[in-house]
């Protein structure tokens, strides 16, 4: 029990467009569950055996009419609620309110799990990629304004967050690598904010375009461009470098260093576990409909099975069916110094536990870029690698020894 003087956590405040997005997502969920129940009903009614493929098609007759009516009514109610919210909002939704950390965290989690669906359905909850400072979109200008919150230096530091996270979450326990490096080394920190549920290659392509505009419009010459990526953010950064090299973008010439914090360069065991569950669900037609629940996870999550970086790694195939690591090799950009920080929850770096679990999400070998295929292995000198023990995936954001190593590398 709390005391009368205990601080109360501020309530989660939603904006009008958030409510509209949640209504739309709720409609999609009801329709999806209705489809699942109908499929199960059809399987039972058809007398299918315990093992094998589920029957195709939907229910018919009165039963089919009931399911069609439920779907149609749900969509009508959703459109009506959306129209009512539009009227009640009175145009207030068009504003750009200051982000609240709790709201941003909820939206980031929703986008991480269902972001591709939110983007495809144009749901207002879908995050649009931007470069931000203190939670506000940052617009590079030819001349700085007196009101700009950032110092204008020729040392740009761009930080890319991980899956289900947002730019405000670089601050952990009062520490922010970006702000600390600005204080100690004179960098200008800018934070990428993106929908982590989209394919990594889609985010990488858009990130590359943002960096092209940022460097071209920066008010002073860019002497250094450093990207620090945590978790999936490191994959998005590598994908952006690949896209820049493929299309001849100019910003890549300004890039001097890449830093990866707990990046699953060769995938994460948890997503491969999720793929195994999908396969087990498919054994019997009576549980196969429930595989849809597991397959509701986003394209960004399924990219983490092996660390997909290019469109070719997923395009033209069922993204849930990638059983082997058949990615196209994507080497680190030439002429750019790369640095890697990996973590393990154990007290030492050897053993089966670290190979399978690592920091709780990413195995050590994956975070270090090690791979049995030399074409896919990342060649990073030992002096450019740091492994910390007794640390989980998120501790990399605020550990003092991690920051001290970053400061030495970037100095």
C-alpha positions as CSV (number, residue, x, y, z in Angstrom):
1,X,0.0,0.0,0.0
2,X,1.2,3.5,-0.8
3,X,1.3,6.4,1.6
4,X,-0.7,9.6,1.3
5,X,2.5,11.5,0.4
6,X,3.6,9.0,-2.3
7,X,3.8,10.7,-5.8
8,X,1.1,9.7,-8.1
9,X,1.9,8.7,-11.6
10,X,0.4,11.1,-14.2
11,X,-2.6,9.7,-16.0
12,X,-2.1,8.7,-19.7
13,X,-3.7,11.4,-21.8
14,X,-4.8,10.6,-25.3
15,X,-5.3,13.0,-28.1
16,X,-8.3,12.9,-30.5
17,X,-6.5,11.2,-33.2
18,X,-5.2,8.6,-30.8
19,X,-8.9,7.7,-29.9
20,X,-9.7,7.5,-33.6
21,X,-6.8,5.2,-34.2
22,X,-7.7,2.9,-31.2
23,X,-11.3,2.7,-32.5
24,X,-10.1,1.6,-35.9
25,X,-7.7,-0.9,-34.4
26,X,-10.5,-2.3,-32.3
27,X,-12.7,-2.7,-35.4
28,X,-9.9,-4.6,-37.1
29,X,-9.4,-6.8,-34.0
30,X,-13.2,-7.7,-33.8
31,X,-13.3,-8.5,-37.5
32,X,-10.1,-10.6,-37.2
33,X,-11.5,-12.6,-34.2
34,X,-14.8,-13.1,-36.1
35,X,-12.8,-14.6,-39.0
36,X,-10.9,-16.8,-36.5
37,X,-14.1,-18.1,-34.9
38,X,-15.7,-18.7,-38.2
39,X,-12.7,-20.7,-39.5
40,X,-12.8,-22.9,-36.3
41,X,-16.6,-23.4,-36.7
42,X,-16.1,-24.4,-40.4
43,X,-13.3,-26.9,-39.4
44,X,-15.5,-28.5,-36.8
45,X,-18.6,-28.7,-39.0
46,X,-16.7,-30.2,-41.9
47,X,-15.6,-33.2,-39.8
48,X,-11.9,-32.8,-40.7
49,X,-9.4,-35.2,-39.1
50,X,-7.2,-34.2,-36.2
51,X,-4.0,-34.0,-38.3
52,X,-3.8,-32.3,-41.6
53,X,-4.6,-29.0,-43.4
54,X,-7.7,-27.1,-42.4
55,X,-10.6,-27.0,-44.9
56,X,-10.7,-23.9,-47.2
57,X,-13.6,-21.5,-47.5
58,X,-16.1,-20.1,-45.0
59,X,-19.3,-21.3,-43.4
60,X,-22.5,-21.1,-45.5
61,X,-26.2,-20.7,-45.0
62,X,-27.6,-19.1,-41.9
63,X,-24.3,-19.5,-40.1
64,X,-22.4,-17.7,-42.8
65,X,-25.0,-14.9,-42.8
66,X,-24.4,-14.4,-39.1
67,X,-20.7,-14.1,-39.4
68,X,-21.0,-11.7,-42.4
69,X,-23.5,-9.6,-40.4
70,X,-21.1,-9.3,-37.5
71,X,-18.3,-8.2,-39.7
72,X,-20.5,-5.7,-41.6
73,X,-22.0,-4.2,-38.4
74,X,-18.6,-3.9,-36.8
75,X,-17.3,-1.9,-39.7
76,X,-20.4,0.3,-39.8
77,X,-20.1,1.1,-36.1
78,X,-16.4,1.9,-36.6
79,X,-17.1,4.3,-39.4
80,X,-19.9,6.0,-37.4
81,X,-17.6,6.4,-34.3
82,X,-14.8,7.8,-36.5
83,X,-17.2,10.4,-38.0
84,X,-18.5,11.4,-34.6
85,X,-15.0,11.9,-33.2
86,X,-14.2,14.0,-36.3
87,X,-17.1,16.3,-35.4
88,X,-16.4,16.5,-31.7
89,X,-12.7,17.2,-32.3
90,X,-13.7,20.4,-34.1
91,X,-10.4,20.5,-36.0
92,X,-8.3,20.3,-32.8
93,X,-6.6,17.1,-34.0
94,X,-4.6,19.1,-36.4
95,X,-2.4,20.6,-33.7
96,X,1.0,19.3,-32.7
97,X,0.8,18.8,-28.8
98,X,3.9,18.3,-26.8
99,X,4.5,14.5,-26.5
100,X,4.0,13.0,-23.1
101,X,6.5,10.2,-22.3
102,X,3.7,7.7,-21.4
103,X,1.7,8.4,-24.5
104,X,4.8,8.1,-26.7
105,X,5.7,4.8,-25.0
106,X,2.3,3.4,-25.6
107,X,2.2,4.5,-29.3
108,X,5.8,3.1,-29.8
109,X,4.8,-0.3,-28.4
110,X,1.6,-0.4,-30.6
111,X,3.7,0.4,-33.6
112,X,6.3,-2.1,-32.8
113,X,3.8,-5.0,-32.6
114,X,1.3,-3.9,-35.3
115,X,3.0,-1.0,-37.1
116,X,2.9,-2.4,-40.6
117,X,-0.9,-2.9,-40.2
118,X,-1.3,0.6,-38.8
119,X,0.6,2.1,-41.8
120,X,-1.2,0.0,-44.4
121,X,-4.7,1.0,-43.0
122,X,-3.6,4.6,-42.6
123,X,-4.4,4.4,-38.9
124,X,-3.7,7.7,-37.1
125,X,-1.7,5.8,-34.5
126,X,0.9,4.9,-37.1
127,X,4.2,6.8,-36.4
128,X,5.6,8.8,-39.3
129,X,9.4,8.9,-39.4
130,X,11.1,12.1,-38.4
131,X,14.3,13.4,-36.9
132,X,13.5,14.9,-33.5
133,X,15.0,16.9,-30.6
134,X,13.4,16.8,-27.2
135,X,10.4,15.0,-28.7
136,X,9.8,17.7,-31.4
137,X,10.4,17.3,-35.1
138,X,13.7,19.0,-36.1
139,X,13.8,20.9,-39.3
140,X,17.3,21.5,-40.7
141,X,17.6,25.0,-42.0
142,X,20.2,26.9,-44.0
143,X,20.4,29.4,-41.1
144,X,19.8,28.6,-37.5
145,X,17.1,30.5,-35.6
146,X,17.5,32.0,-32.2
147,X,14.7,29.7,-30.9
148,X,16.4,26.5,-32.1
149,X,16.9,24.3,-29.1
150,X,20.1,22.6,-30.5
151,X,23.6,24.1,-30.8
152,X,24.7,24.3,-34.4
153,X,28.0,22.4,-34.7
154,X,29.7,20.4,-37.5
155,X,29.6,17.2,-35.4
156,X,26.2,15.5,-36.0
157,X,25.2,12.6,-33.8
158,X,22.1,10.7,-34.9
159,X,20.6,8.1,-32.5
160,X,18.2,5.4,-33.7
161,X,16.0,3.6,-31.1
162,X,15.0,0.0,-31.1
163,X,11.8,-2.1,-31.5
164,X,8.7,-0.9,-29.7
165,X,10.7,2.2,-28.4
166,X,10.8,5.9,-29.2
167,X,13.3,8.7,-29.2
168,X,12.4,9.9,-25.7
169,X,13.5,6.5,-24.3
170,X,17.2,7.2,-24.9
171,X,16.9,8.8,-21.5
172,X,17.0,6.1,-18.8
173,X,17.6,6.7,-15.1
174,X,18.5,10.3,-15.8
175,X,21.2,9.5,-18.4
176,X,21.0,10.0,-22.2
177,X,24.1,9.0,-24.3
178,X,23.3,11.8,-26.8
179,X,23.1,14.6,-24.3
180,X,26.2,13.3,-22.5
181,X,28.2,13.2,-25.7
182,X,27.0,16.7,-26.6
183,X,28.2,17.9,-23.2
184,X,31.6,16.1,-23.3
185,X,32.5,16.1,-27.0
186,X,30.5,18.9,-28.6
187,X,28.2,16.8,-30.7
188,X,24.8,18.0,-31.8
189,X,22.4,15.1,-31.0
190,X,19.4,14.4,-33.2
191,X,17.1,11.4,-32.6
192,X,15.3,9.2,-35.2
193,X,11.7,8.5,-34.4
194,X,10.1,5.8,-36.5
195,X,7.5,3.0,-36.8
196,X,9.5,0.0,-35.8
197,X,6.7,-2.4,-37.0
198,X,7.5,-1.7,-40.7
199,X,10.1,-3.7,-42.5
200,X,13.7,-2.7,-41.6
201,X,14.5,-2.1,-45.3
202,X,11.5,0.3,-45.6
203,X,12.6,2.2,-42.6
204,X,16.2,2.2,-43.8
205,X,15.3,3.7,-47.1
206,X,13.3,6.5,-45.5
207,X,16.1,7.1,-42.9
208,X,18.6,7.4,-45.7
209,X,16.4,10.1,-47.4
210,X,16.1,12.0,-44.1
211,X,19.9,12.0,-43.7
212,X,20.4,13.2,-47.2
213,X,18.2,16.2,-46.5
214,X,19.7,16.8,-43.1
215,X,23.3,16.9,-44.2
216,X,22.5,19.0,-47.3
217,X,20.5,21.6,-45.3
218,X,22.7,21.7,-42.2
219,X,23.7,25.4,-41.7
220,X,27.4,24.6,-41.2
221,X,29.7,22.1,-43.0
222,X,29.3,18.6,-41.5
223,X,32.8,17.5,-40.3
224,X,31.6,14.4,-38.6
225,X,28.4,12.3,-38.9
226,X,28.0,9.5,-36.3
227,X,25.1,7.2,-36.0
228,X,24.4,5.3,-32.8
229,X,21.8,2.5,-33.1
230,X,20.3,0.6,-30.2
231,X,18.9,-2.9,-31.0
232,X,16.8,-2.7,-34.2
233,X,18.0,0.9,-34.7
234,X,21.4,-0.5,-35.7
235,X,19.8,-2.6,-38.4
236,X,17.9,0.4,-39.7
237,X,21.2,2.3,-39.8
238,X,22.9,-0.5,-41.7
239,X,20.0,-0.7,-44.1
240,X,20.2,3.1,-44.6
241,X,23.9,2.8,-45.5
242,X,23.1,0.1,-48.0
243,X,20.5,2.2,-49.6
244,X,22.7,5.3,-49.7
245,X,25.5,3.3,-51.4
246,X,23.1,1.7,-53.9
247,X,21.6,5.0,-54.9
248,X,24.7,7.2,-54.6
249,X,23.5,9.5,-51.8
250,X,25.9,12.2,-50.7
251,X,25.4,11.9,-46.9
252,X,27.3,8.6,-46.8
253,X,30.5,10.5,-47.5
254,X,30.1,12.4,-44.3
255,X,29.5,9.3,-42.2
256,X,32.6,8.7,-40.1
257,X,31.5,6.2,-37.4
258,X,28.7,3.6,-36.7
259,X,28.1,2.4,-33.2
260,X,25.8,-0.6,-32.4
261,X,24.4,-1.2,-29.0
262,X,22.9,-4.7,-28.6
263,X,22.0,-4.9,-32.3
264,X,20.7,-8.3,-33.5
265,X,22.9,-8.4,-36.7
266,X,22.0,-12.0,-37.3
267,X,18.7,-12.2,-35.6
268,X,17.1,-12.8,-32.2
269,X,16.3,-16.2,-30.8
270,X,12.9,-15.1,-29.5
271,X,11.6,-14.4,-33.1
272,X,12.9,-17.7,-34.3
273,X,11.0,-19.2,-31.3
274,X,7.9,-17.4,-32.5
275,X,8.4,-19.0,-35.9
276,X,8.6,-22.5,-34.3
277,X,5.3,-21.8,-32.5
278,X,3.7,-20.9,-35.9
279,X,4.8,-24.2,-37.3
280,X,3.5,-26.1,-34.3
281,X,0.1,-24.4,-34.7
282,X,-0.1,-25.6,-38.2
283,X,0.1,-29.3,-37.2
284,X,-3.7,-29.7,-36.6
285,X,-6.5,-28.0,-38.4
286,X,-8.2,-27.5,-35.1
287,X,-5.5,-25.2,-33.8
288,X,-4.4,-23.8,-37.1
289,X,-6.9,-20.8,-36.9
290,X,-5.1,-19.7,-33.7
291,X,-1.9,-19.3,-35.7
292,X,-3.4,-16.1,-36.9
293,X,-2.8,-14.6,-33.4
294,X,0.9,-15.4,-33.6
295,X,1.0,-14.0,-37.1
296,X,-0.4,-10.7,-36.1
297,X,3.1,-9.7,-35.2
298,X,4.6,-7.0,-37.4
299,X,7.0,-7.1,-40.3
300,X,9.6,-5.5,-38.2
301,X,9.5,-8.3,-35.7
302,X,9.7,-11.0,-38.3
303,X,12.7,-9.3,-39.9
304,X,14.4,-10.0,-36.5
305,X,14.4,-13.7,-37.2
306,X,17.6,-13.5,-39.1
307,X,18.3,-9.7,-39.3
308,X,16.8,-8.9,-42.7
309,X,18.2,-5.6,-44.1
310,X,17.2,-5.5,-47.8
311,X,13.9,-5.7,-49.6
312,X,15.3,-8.8,-51.3
313,X,15.4,-10.6,-47.9
314,X,11.6,-10.6,-47.6
315,X,10.0,-9.4,-50.8
316,X,7.9,-11.9,-52.8
317,X,7.6,-14.5,-50.0
318,X,5.6,-15.3,-47.0
319,X,7.5,-13.4,-44.3
320,X,6.4,-16.0,-41.7
321,X,7.9,-18.9,-43.7
322,X,11.6,-17.8,-43.8
323,X,13.1,-21.0,-42.3
324,X,16.8,-20.5,-43.2
325,X,19.2,-17.6,-43.1
326,X,19.1,-16.8,-46.8
327,X,19.7,-13.1,-46.6
328,X,21.7,-11.2,-49.1
329,X,25.1,-10.3,-47.6
330,X,25.1,-6.6,-46.5
331,X,28.6,-5.6,-45.5
332,X,29.4,-2.6,-43.4
333,X,30.0,0.6,-45.4
334,X,33.6,1.0,-46.6
335,X,35.6,3.8,-45.0
336,X,33.4,4.0,-41.9
337,X,34.7,2.9,-38.5
338,X,32.3,0.5,-36.8
339,X,32.0,-0.2,-33.0
340,X,30.0,-2.8,-31.3
341,X,28.7,-3.1,-27.7
342,X,27.1,-6.4,-26.7
343,X,25.8,-7.6,-23.3
344,X,25.1,-10.7,-21.4
345,X,22.9,-11.2,-18.3
346,X,25.5,-13.7,-17.0
347,X,28.7,-13.0,-15.1
348,X,30.9,-14.3,-17.9
349,X,31.0,-14.3,-21.7
350,X,31.3,-18.1,-22.3
351,X,28.8,-20.9,-22.3
352,X,25.5,-22.0,-23.9
353,X,23.5,-19.4,-22.0
354,X,25.2,-16.5,-23.8
355,X,25.0,-18.1,-27.2
356,X,21.2,-18.6,-26.8
357,X,20.1,-15.7,-24.5
358,X,22.9,-13.1,-24.3
359,X,21.3,-9.9,-23.0
360,X,17.9,-11.5,-22.7
361,X,16.9,-10.7,-26.3
362,X,20.0,-10.9,-28.4
363,X,22.5,-13.7,-28.4
364,X,26.2,-12.6,-28.0
365,X,27.3,-13.8,-31.4
366,X,24.5,-12.0,-33.1
367,X,25.2,-8.7,-31.3
368,X,28.9,-9.1,-32.1
369,X,28.2,-9.7,-35.8
370,X,29.8,-13.2,-35.8
371,X,28.5,-15.6,-38.4
372,X,29.8,-18.9,-39.8
373,X,29.4,-17.5,-43.3
374,X,32.3,-15.1,-43.9
375,X,30.1,-13.1,-46.4
376,X,27.7,-12.3,-43.6
377,X,30.1,-11.9,-40.7
378,X,30.9,-8.3,-39.7
379,X,34.6,-7.6,-39.6
380,X,35.1,-5.4,-36.5
381,X,38.5,-5.1,-34.7
382,X,38.7,-6.3,-31.2
383,X,39.6,-2.8,-30.0
384,X,36.2,-1.7,-31.5
385,X,34.2,-4.2,-29.4
386,X,33.0,-4.2,-25.9
387,X,31.1,-7.0,-24.0
388,X,29.6,-6.1,-20.7
389,X,28.4,-8.8,-18.2
390,X,25.5,-8.8,-15.7
391,X,23.6,-6.5,-18.1
392,X,20.3,-6.8,-19.9
393,X,19.3,-5.3,-23.3
394,X,18.2,-2.0,-21.9
395,X,21.0,-1.5,-19.5
396,X,23.2,-0.6,-22.5
397,X,21.3,2.8,-22.6
398,X,22.6,4.0,-19.2
399,X,25.5,1.9,-17.9
400,X,28.5,4.1,-17.0
401,X,31.1,1.8,-18.5
402,X,29.2,1.7,-21.8
403,X,29.1,5.5,-21.9
404,X,32.8,5.8,-21.0
405,X,33.7,3.5,-23.9
406,X,31.5,5.5,-26.3
407,X,33.1,8.7,-25.2
408,X,36.6,7.2,-25.8
409,X,35.7,5.8,-29.2
410,X,34.0,9.0,-30.4
411,X,36.8,11.2,-29.1
